[in-house]
Amino acid sequence: MPATAPTDFDATAAALRACRLCRDSPVYGPPLPQEPRPIVQGSVGARLCIASQAPGTRAHRTGIPFMDPSGVRLRAWLGLDEAAFYDAARVAIVPMGSCFPGLDAKGGDKPPRRECAERWRTSLFSGLPDLDLILVIGQYAQAWHLGRLDGGLTGTVRRWREILAEPRRPRVLPLPHPSWRNNGWLKREPWFEAELLPVLKGEVAKVMAQR
């Protein structure tokens, strides 16, 4: 992440929630096809960050991130109940694109809008000085936080031990997206549940116990 002067997370998040850049002045591609509803969670004291992709249709409708089957699976991976997961004092949720990007021709979610990360991401993370662990979910977040991805998403997640051990603060741990669309990936990569998930739950528990 590029260096920047410290910012106030609450003020930045409020400005982000009012943003209409992708609808009114898009830089990449056509305007957002629906009314923007930027979603972000966090506070200056948050210790854990979920760096996700972009809100889906349910999040767009409700304004609540991961309130869907993907969220159920993600919370199971982390060992967190809803109360802990949505505790903004401890958990930040900062997607690469804060608005639902619309659906592609096959009915899947489009990629996160690039304007969002370029405009807001550095300032948001500048306002989260106490983060200890960032969970980077999917290739877009992994590319932003880790740079070049050797071997794509699978290769990056396979290197989770190396990445977690790197001397950076906050620490970073790469994950696949918990969507049902990745069920085949999870079956092909049994090491993820057998080796990575126990460590993930342990790391999350330690971070959540911090005050």
PEGIMO-V204308 format. One record per residue. SS is DSSP state (2 for helix, 1 for strand, 0 for the rest). PSI is psi as a letter, one per 40 degrees, with the letter a starting at -180 (none if undefined). Layout:
ss: <SS,SS>
psi: <PSI,PSI>
//
This chain:
ss: <0,0,0,0,0,0,0,0,2,2,2,2,2,2,2,2,2,0,0,0,2,2,2,2,0,0,0,0,0,0,0,0,0,0,0,0,0,0,0,0,1,0,0,0,0,0,0,1,1,1,1,0,0,1,0,0,2,2,2,2,2,2,0,0,0,0,0,0,2,2,2,2,2,2,2,2,2,2,0,0,0,2,2,2,2,0,0,0,0,0,1,1,1,0,0,0,1,0,0,0,0,0,1,0,0,0,0,0,1,0,0,0,0,2,2,2,2,2,2,2,2,2,2,2,2,2,0,0,0,0,0,0,1,1,1,1,1,2,2,2,2,2,2,2,2,2,0,0,0,0,0,2,2,2,2,2,2,2,0,2,2,2,2,2,2,0,0,0,0,0,1,1,1,1,1,0,0,0,0,2,2,2,2,2,2,2,2,2,0,0,2,2,2,2,2,2,2,2,2,2,2,2,2,2,2,2,2,2,0,0,0>
psi: <h,i,i,i,i,i,i,h,d,d,d,d,d,d,d,d,d,e,h,f,d,d,d,d,f,i,d,h,a,i,i,h,e,i,h,i,g,h,h,i,i,a,i,d,e,h,d,h,h,h,g,a,c,i,i,a,d,d,d,d,d,d,e,h,i,f,g,i,d,d,d,d,d,d,d,d,d,e,f,i,i,d,d,d,d,e,g,e,d,d,h,i,h,g,i,d,h,e,i,h,e,i,i,a,d,e,e,i,h,i,i,i,h,d,d,d,d,d,d,d,d,d,d,d,d,d,e,g,e,e,h,d,h,h,h,h,h,i,d,d,d,d,d,d,d,e,a,h,h,h,e,a,d,d,d,d,d,d,f,d,d,d,d,d,e,i,g,i,h,i,i,h,h,i,i,i,i,e,i,d,e,e,d,d,d,d,d,d,g,d,d,d,d,d,d,d,d,d,d,d,d,d,d,d,d,d,d,d,e,i,none>
//
